[in-house]
């Protein structure tokens, strides 16, 4: 992952932590909800739901290969990449 890609993902994470009045973020998330529901679901779980837990991806990184947690981490990483591109 390039430095630019990492920077774009960090910006997306920051915006997810402060979503109020971010119309561009809301549009990108709505697009993901419709066109990429599995990716949207993992972002919702980690960042948007009332019981969101932003620490989950770190927990998933420690899971065994082939586990459901590793699958969730893969989806999360893909979702953050797609969101970062949509916000550029």
C-alpha positions in Angstrom: 0.0 0.0 0.0 1.4 3.4 -1.0 1.8 6.3 1.3 -0.9 8.1 -0.6 -3.3 5.1 -0.1 -2.5 4.9 3.6 -3.1 8.7 3.9 -6.5 8.4 2.1 -7.6 5.6 4.4 -6.6 7.5 7.5 -8.7 10.5 6.2 -11.6 8.2 5.6 -11.3 6.8 9.1 -11.2 10.3 10.5 -14.3 11.3 8.6 -16.1 8.2 9.8 -15.4 9.3 13.3 -17.1 12.7 12.7 -19.8 12.0 10.1 -22.2 14.8 11.0 -22.9 17.2 8.1 -20.4 15.4 5.9 -22.6 15.1 2.8 -19.8 13.7 0.6 -19.3 10.9 3.2 -23.0 10.2 3.5 -23.3 10.0 -0.3 -20.3 7.6 -0.5 -21.8 5.4 2.2 -25.2 5.3 0.6 -23.5 4.3 -2.7 -21.7 1.5 -0.8 -24.9 0.4 0.9 -26.6 -0.1 -2.4 -23.7 -1.3 -4.6 -21.4 -3.0 -2.1 -23.7 -4.1 0.8 -21.1 -6.5 2.4 -18.5 -3.8 2.5 -21.0 -1.3 3.9 -22.1 -3.8 6.6 -18.6 -4.0 8.0 -18.2 -0.2 8.0 -21.6 0.0 9.8 -20.5 -2.5 12.4 -17.2 -0.8 13.1 -18.0 2.9 12.7 -21.7 3.7 12.3 -24.0 1.5 14.4 -25.1 2.6 17.9 -22.9 -0.1 19.4 -20.0 0.4 16.9 -16.6 -0.8 18.0 -13.7 0.9 16.2 -11.2 -1.5 18.0 -12.6 -4.6 16.2 -10.2 -4.5 13.3 -7.3 -4.7 15.7 -8.9 -7.7 17.4 -9.5 -9.3 14.0 -5.8 -8.8 13.1 -4.8 -11.1 16.0 -7.2 -13.9 14.9 -6.1 -17.1 13.3 -5.7 -17.4 9.6 -8.9 -18.8 8.0 -11.1 -17.6 10.8 -14.3 -15.6 10.4 -12.5 -12.6 12.0 -9.8 -12.7 9.3 -12.6 -12.6 6.7 -14.1 -9.6 8.5 -10.7 -7.9 8.4 -10.4 -8.5 4.7 -13.8 -7.0 4.1 -13.0 -4.1 6.4 -9.7 -3.4 4.5 -11.5 -3.5 1.2 -14.3 -1.3 2.5 -11.8 1.3 3.7 -10.1 1.2 0.3 -13.3 1.7 -1.6 -14.5 4.5 0.7 -11.1 6.2 0.4 -11.4 6.2 -3.4 -15.0 7.4 -3.3 -14.0 10.3 -1.1 -11.2 11.5 -3.3 
